């Protein structure tokens, strides 16, 4: 059998185009504020996302205060609870996770990993961040608007989202939410086109598609998905904005409110659900695919072993991206769909688990007999694997129509969603920050604070969401600010709710320790050197750490091999970097 490991090739093709001169900043403002450097823009994206994420964390604390200790805090009214829930969900899913993975890691890593000097369109890249910041500020403004932010739920289902009985509907809350989403999508489109063109056209010599690190494959595929999925949310937001401000009836059927016939008529609320979830389920993988790619690189680097089944991993990423567009209606089983449609979407939901399972098997086989170093990036990667598998198993329950219908409106769904879409990707964010912080700053994060943060976050997350599955299985509905003395709810649920709330505060405290570590290590962290993890990928081979403007000095790197040559027999440093020409003149082992 031929060895098809993608390693070296007989020759590196000549450059097709001449090197392009970059824009050079001429002042502090153009270097650090209105910057066109993808690395600075990545830090701006990440800092803004973490800031708005802290707002969402505080909102979750307020919700847990109400659920764990109902009636104790008078300022948390039912209306306020729904407003907190809406803003928490939307911030976490869109404004934090999407922005961190694509805007943060995408901007920093894509040019460095493919050997480019910067993004292909630096000015559009700068505009994409400022539109994102504007979207965040518009969203935050709704907290101070008359009536406060919308309380329609993070899915914003009409007709209740724009009717007067919904919390926050008396003011501009829903309008500001919709305008913010529209701005976010416009800004992302600018950035997303940049990522795609840079990956396809900006790679250095020798960097074929099948030599790209899996991190780049994950971000690239997620970006293509987002460019196809976000337009559905965009048009849904525009049409709902017209329904709210102009009195159109895209989503509003004929309605009677408080005995009065409203002017709406002929709209379809179900159409909004289809548009929202056509975006919403790909959004799960818009977050998950970059996480998959990053975890692959973390495991390979910190286990000192080449990734198992690289080509299979690439095609699994692409397959997951394609299949994610034909599973959206499994979020709508209780909307009254035809049973045949339910069967179709249940089947596609099970099918998409296959390429996902392939990735998990390949991660396990990469770890098998590897030289595993339990560094903080590796710990977070392992935590992601365990959490994503656990969350995925409960997803198989909810993907089945018969099981989903009774569980759909219970806390079981909240537990599943947070394990898969909350805890798992956040673990990757932390692992990636620990891994690439030395490249960004030149210093290592503090190990003791990092391990405290990891163990409290990992164990605490399970103490929050594992009991929540039980709370859902006994029938406790989600979205309710208070259960009261409901007959079917046992006393154990009230005890668990209080326990979950206490754990949520403990985990939240650990995140404050993490943020302190980020700031403290900027000055006091141990100097990292150019390649502290002895990694093979191009971002660790830059002439300077942190990389200077233009990344590579006078000459762009030339790539001779794939990104996973670890534990190479006879290699002087246990690995061969992608731009190491050692063995490049040998006949390619990739030939059949």
N, C-alpha and C positions, 0 to 999 in steps of 0.2 A: 504493500500500500504506500502511495506517495505521501511524503510529508508536506502538508499544505499550510504549515505555520507561516503567517505573513511576516517575513523578516526582511532580508536585504534584496535588492534588485541589482542586475549587472551594471546599470548605469543610471545616472540622474539626468533627466532631460534639462536642456538649457532653459534659461528664463525666457518666457514668452513676451513679457513687457518690461520696460525699464522701471526702475524704482521710482516712486512718486514722492515728490517733496511734500512734507507735512506742513500743516499750519502751525506756526510757532507763537505761543502766547507772548504778549508784549507788556503785560502788567499783572499784578496780583489778581485782578478781577477776571481776566481772561485765562489765568492759569488755574485758579481754584474755584471760582464761582461760575462764570459762564465758560466753563472749560469744554474743549472739544476732544480732550484726551479720554479714551474709553476707560482707562483705569480710574481717573478722577470721577467720571460719571458713574462708574460702578459703585464707588464709595458713597457718592451722593444718593444713589438709589437705595443702597443698603441702609444707610443711616436714616433716611426718611421712612423706609419700610419698618425698621426696628422701632422708630419713635411712634408711628401710628399703631404698630403692634402692641406697644405698651399700653396705649389707650384701650385696645381691645382686651388686654389682660385685666385691666382694672374693671372693665365692664363685666367680665366673667366673674370677678370677685363679688361684684354687687349682685349678680344673679344668684350666685351660690349662697350669699348671705340670706337672700329671700327663701331659697329652696331649703337650706339647712336649718334656718331659724325663722320660720314664717311668723309674721306679726310682730317681730321684735323691733324692726327698723321701719318706722313710720314713713320715712321719705321714699322708700321703695314701694311705690304704688303699683297696682297692676298695669297701669298705662306706662309707667316708667320701666317696668320689667320688660314689656314688649319692645320698647324703644332700645333698651340695652341689648336685648337679644338680636334685634335686627342689625344694629350697628356692629356688634361683636362678630356676627357671622359674615357680613359683607367685608369687613376690614380684614379678617383673617384669611378668607379664601382669595380675594382679589387683590387688595391693597398691600398685604404682607407677603403671602407665599408666592403669588405670581411675580410680584415686583422683585423679590429677593432672588428667585431662581433665574428668571430671564433678565431682568434689569441689572441685578447685582452680579451674580456669577457669570451670566452670559456676557456682559460687557467686559468684565475683567479677564475671563479665561479664554474666550474665543480667539481674539487676536494673538494672545501669547501662545496658545496651544497649537494654532495652525501656522505659526511663524510669520504673522503679519505685523506691520508697524502700528496699525490702528484699525478701527472699523473703516469700511469703504466710504461711508458718508458721514464724516465726523460732525458736520453742522446739524444734520438731521438727528444725529444721535443726541447732541446737546438739547435740541428742541424736544425730543421725546421725554427727557428727564423733566424739563420745566413744565411740560403739559401734565406729567404724572404728579409733580408737586402741586400744580394748580388744582388737579382733581382731588388730591388729598385735602387741600385747604378748603375747597368748596364743601367737601364732605364734613369736615370739622365745623364749618360755619353753621351747619344745621343744628349743632348742639346749642347754639346761641340764638337761633331764629325763634320767633314767636311760636309757641306750641312745641318746640323742640324737634328732634329728628323724627323721621317716620317710624312707626311701630308696626309696619305691615308684615314683618317677618323678612328674613334675609332673601327669600325667594320672590318677594314683592308681587304675590299673586293678585291679579285683579279678580273681581271688581272691588274687593274690600280695600285694596291698597290706596285707592283715591276717593273713597267714600268718607263721609263726615264722621262716622262712628269709629274710625281707626285712630289710635293714638298718634298725635302729631299731625293729623290731617287738617287741623284748623289753620296751620301756617304754611310755610314753604318747605317743610321737611322732605316730602316725597319729590318735589321739584328739584331741590338741591341734590338729593340722592341720584336722580336720573341724569341731571346735568353732569354730575361728577363722573358717573359711569361712561357717559358719552365722551368726555374729555380724556378719561383713562384709555379708552379704546383707540381714540385718534392718536394719542401719544404712543401707545404700544405699537400701532401699525407702523409708525416711523421707525421705531427701534427694531421691530420684527423684520421688516424688509432689509434693514442693515445687517442683522445676524445672518439671514439666509444668503444674501449676496456675498458677504465676507467669507462664509464657509465655502460657497461654490466657486468664487472667483478670486479670493484673497489669499489662498494657501501658498505657502512657500514651495520652492522646488523640492520634489521628492515626496511631498505630503499628499499622497493619494487618499481618496476617500476611505479606503480600507486600511489606512495607517492612522487615521484620526483616533485620538483617545475616545473612549465611550462617553466621557463627559460631554464632548462636543457633539457626538451623535445624539445624545439625549436632549440637549438644549436645542439643537437644530431641528429635530423631529417635533419637539414640543412647540417650537416657534411656527413651523409650518401648520401644525394643528390649530394654534391660536389664530393665525391669519385666516383660517377657514371657519373657525367656530365663533370668534368674537363678533363678526358681522351680524350673526343671529341675535346676540344680546344687544348690539347697537341699534338695529332696527326695532327691536322690542322696546328698548328704552325711549327711542324717538316717538314711536306710536303711542306709548303710554303717556309720554309728556304731552302729546297733542290731545289725548283724551282728557287729561287733567286741566290743560290750559285753554284749549280751543273748543272743547266740547264735542270732539269727534267720538266715534264709537268703534274703534278697531277691536277693542277687547271688552266693551261694555254692552251687555244685553239690555233689553227693556227692564227697568227697575222701578220699584215703588219703595220710597224711603220715608218712614214716619207718616204713612198714609198719603204721601205726595208722589205723583208720577214724575219721574225724572226725564230729562230730555234725551237720554241715551236710548239706543235701540239697535239691534242687529249685530252687535259685536260678539266675539267668541272668546271667553276667558280661557278655554282649552287651547286656543291658538297661541296664547302667551306662554302657557306651560310648555308646549312643544318648542317654541323658540328659545325659551329659557333653558330647558334641559338639553336642547341640541348644542347649546354652549356649555351647559352645566356638567354633563358627564365627560366630554373631552377635557374640561377644565381639571377634572380629577387627574387625568394623565398629563395635562400640561404642567402640572406640579410634579407628578410621579416620575415622568420620564427623565427630567434632569436629575432627580434624586437617584434613579436607577443607574444612570451613567456615572454620577459622582461616587456612589457606593462601590461600583465596579472598580474604579480607579483607586479608591481608598483601600479596598480589600487586597487588590493586587500589590500595591506598594507596600503595605504594612504586613503582608504575609510573605513578601519577597518571592512571589511566584507569578508566572505569566497567567493572564486571565484564561480560564478554561472556555473553549468554544467561542473565540472572538466573533467569527462571522455569524454564528448562531445568535450571539447576543445582539449584534447589529440588526439582523433580520427580525429578531423578537421585538426590538424597539420599534422598528418600522411597522411590523404587524400589529402591535398594540395600538399604535397611532391610527392605523387605518380602521381597525375593528371598533375603536372607541366612538366612531361616528354612527354605529348601527346598534347601540345599546341604550340610547338616551331614555326611551320610554319605560324602562324598568323603574324609573322614579315616579311613574304615573299609573301604576296598577290600580289604584283606588279611584282613578278619574272616570271609570266607566268604559274602558276600551273593550273592543271585541276580544273574546277569548283566543281567537287565532293570532291576533296581534300580541297578546300576552304570551302565548307559546313561542312566537318568533323571538321576542325580546328576552325571554327567559333562556332560550337556546343560545342566542348570541352572547348573553352574559356569561354562560358557562364556557363558551368557546374562547372568550377573551382571557379566561383564566389559564389557558394552555400556554401561550407565550410568556405570560407572567410567571407561571410555574417553572418554565425553562430557565428563566433568569435566576430564580432562587436555587434551582439545582446547580447551575453553573457557578454561582457564588460559593455554594457548599463544596463543590469539587475543586474550586480554586483554593479554598482553605485547607482541603484535605492534604495532609503531609507537607504543608507549607511551613515556613519559618515564621510563625505568627508572632508578631510583636503587639502586645496589648497596650498600645499607645491610645491616647484619647480619641484620635480620629478612628482607630479601629474599634474601640469600644462603642462609639456612637454608630458606626456602620453595623456592628453586630446587633445593637439594640434596634436599629431600623429593620433588619431582617426579621427578627423575632416579632416585632410589633406589626409589620406589614403582613406577615403570614397569619397572625392572630386576627387582625382586622379583615383580611381577605377571607378567612374561613367563615366569619359571621356574614360576610357579603354573599357567600354562596347560599346561606339561608334566605337572605332578603331578595336574592335574584330569582327565587322560586315564588311564583304567584300565590300559591296556596298558603305558604308560610308568611309571605310579605303582607298580605291583606290584614290579618289580625295584628301584626307587629308594626305596621307602617306608622301609626301615630303614637307609638310608645317610646319610652326612653331607651329601648334597645337600639333604635335607629340612631339616636344621639351618641350612644356609646360606640357603635360601629363606625359612624362617620368620623368621630374624633380619633379613633385608633388609626384609621386608614388615611384620613385627610388632615389630621391635626398632629398627633404625636409622631407618627412615622416620618413625615417630611421634615418636621422640626428637628428630629434627631439628625437627619442628614445635614440640615443647615448648620447645626452646632459642630458636627464632625468636619464639615467642609471649612468652617471658619477656623477651627483648630489646625487643620491641615495647611491652609493657604495663608493664614495670618502671618507666618514668618516671611512669606514672599511679599506681602503687602507692606509690612512694617519693618522687616529686618530683625524682628525680635520674636521670641517664643512666648506664648501665653503661660501664665503661672500654672504649674502642674497640680499643686495642692488644691487651689481654688477650682481648677478644671475637674478634678476627680470628685470633689464635693458636689459640684454642680451636676456632673453626670449621674452619680448614684441617686441623689435626691430627685432629680428629674425623672430618671428611668423608673425607679421603684415607685415614686409618688404618682406618676402617670397611671401605672397599673392599679394602684390603690384607689385612684379616682374612677377609672372607666371599667374595670372588671366588675365591681359591685353594681355599676349602672346597668350592665346587661341583666342582672337579676331583677333590678327595679323595673326594667322594661318587661321582662318575662311575666311578672305578676300582674301586668296590665296598667302600670302607672303611665298616664298620657304625657307626652311632651307638650311644650308650649304653655303649660299651666303654671302660673306663678305660685299657686298654693293648692295643696291636695285636700287639706282639712281632714275631717273624720269620716272619710269615705269608707264604706263598709268592706269593700273588697281589698282594701290596702292594709296589709298587716303592719303591726307596730315596728317590725324590723326595717321597713322602708323608711320610716321617720328617723330611726337611729342611723341607718346607712346614709341618708341625706345629710345629716349633721357631720358624720365622719368624712364623707366626700368633700364637704365644704372646707373642713379643717385641712385636709390633704391639698386642696386647691390653693389655699393660702401658703402652705409650706412649699409647694412647687413654685409658686409665684415668687417667693422669697429667693429661691435658688436662681431664678432668672436675673434678679437684681445683683446677685453675686457674680453671675456671668458678665453682665454689663460692666460692673466694677472691674473685673479682670481685663476686659477689653481696654479700658482706659488706663488702668494701673500699669499694664504690661507695655504700653507705648513707650514709657520712660524707664521702667524698672525691669522689664522682661530680659531674660538672657539673650545675648546676641545669637542669631540663628545661623549666620553664614549663608552661602548661596544656595545650598541644597541639603538641608538638615535631614530630610527623609530618604536621601539617596534615591531619588525618583528619576525615571527615564524621560518623562515628557518634556516638551520644549520650554514650558514656562520656568522650569528650574535651571535652565541652561543660559539664562540671560547674562550679559556681561556684568550687570550691576543688580544689586538687591537693596531696596526695591527697584524695579525696572525704571529706567529713565524714559523721557519722552521719546517715542519712536521705538522703544523696546530693545533694539538689537545693535545699536551703534552703527558703524559704517556698512557692515555686510549682513544681509539676512542669512539665517541658518539654512543649511541644506540637510534634508532628511534622508537617511539611508535605511531605516528599518521601522517596524511597528513600535507601539508604545509600551510593550510589556516584556522586554528582555530582562527578566530578573533571574537571579541565581544561575548566571551563565557560567559554565565550567571554564576555568582559565582566565576569566575576565578579572582585571586588576582590582575592581571595586565591587564585585558581586552583581553588577548590572552593566548594561550598555545603553547609553542615552540615544535618543532618536537621531541626534546629529553627530553621533560617533561613527566615523567612517570605518572602524575596525571590521574587516571581513567584507567590505562593500564590493570588492572586486571579484569575490567568489561567484560561482554560478548560482543563480537564485534557487533556493530550496523550495520556492513556491511553484516550480514547474511540475507538471503532472508526471 
